[in-house]
Amino acid sequence: MSETDLQTNGVAAEELRQFIERIENRDEVIADANADKKDIYAEAESRGYDKKAIKQLVALRRKDPAERQATEAILETYKAALGMA
């Protein structure tokens, strides 16, 4: 039996190492995806699109329709109260 297969204080070292490596791999995938997303925003911006507006649209599309409608209704109410409507 190897050192990493041994249990130390109730911890299976090999299993723990595998969990850590899986998390590290996911972190790398996320970092790569974020870099790709940054490139897409830069490309859109270079073609004349407003990056902030695109980010807002992405956030709105992420919400379910009922939640999106509720958020928009509250925003319109607040804008009207401030004389911005």
Beta strands, then each sheet from edge to edge (+ up, - down):
strand 1: 7-8
strand 2: 11-12
sheet 1: 1+ 2-
end
